[in-house]
Amino acid sequence: MLSCKEVAERASALIDRELGMFDLLQMRLHLAMCKGCDAFIRQMRTTRDLTAAVPVADDERSDEVDGRITAILAQLHDGKQTGH
């Protein structure tokens, strides 16, 4: 089984769907048993989603960005409420 350090080192590859089948299975096994690493991965996904919502060009409308950020934060809040 992977150590927590190994999971942290491979977290970006997991989120970016760059892991092979064997590595993916090892990660999923570890995350099923380690709630700390599972929380870490969820936080990384939230961070990715929030940074993706930030406009990269000045012409993007701020209302759209605000709506996406609000939706992401609502999902995060709902996850905390259900214990995920």
Residue, then its C-alpha position, 0 to 999 in steps of 0.5 A: m500500500l502507498s504511504c501518505k507521502e506517496v499519495a501526496e506526491r501523486a495527488s496532482a497526477l490523480i486529479d489530472r487523470e494521468l495515473g495508470m490503472f495499477d497506480l490508480l487502484q493503489m491510490r483508491l485503496h489508500l484513500a478508502m482507508c485514510k481519511g486524512c489523504d482523502a480530505f487532502i485530495r478533495q481540498m486539492r480538487t476544490t482548489r483546482d476548481l476555484t482556480a479554473a473559475v478565475p478569469v484568464a482574460d479581462d473580457e470575461r464577465s465577472d458575474e459568470v465567474d462569481g456564479r461559478i465560484t458560488a456554485i463550487l463553494a456550495q458544493l464544498h459546503d454540501g460535502k461538509q454537511t454530508g460528511h464527504 
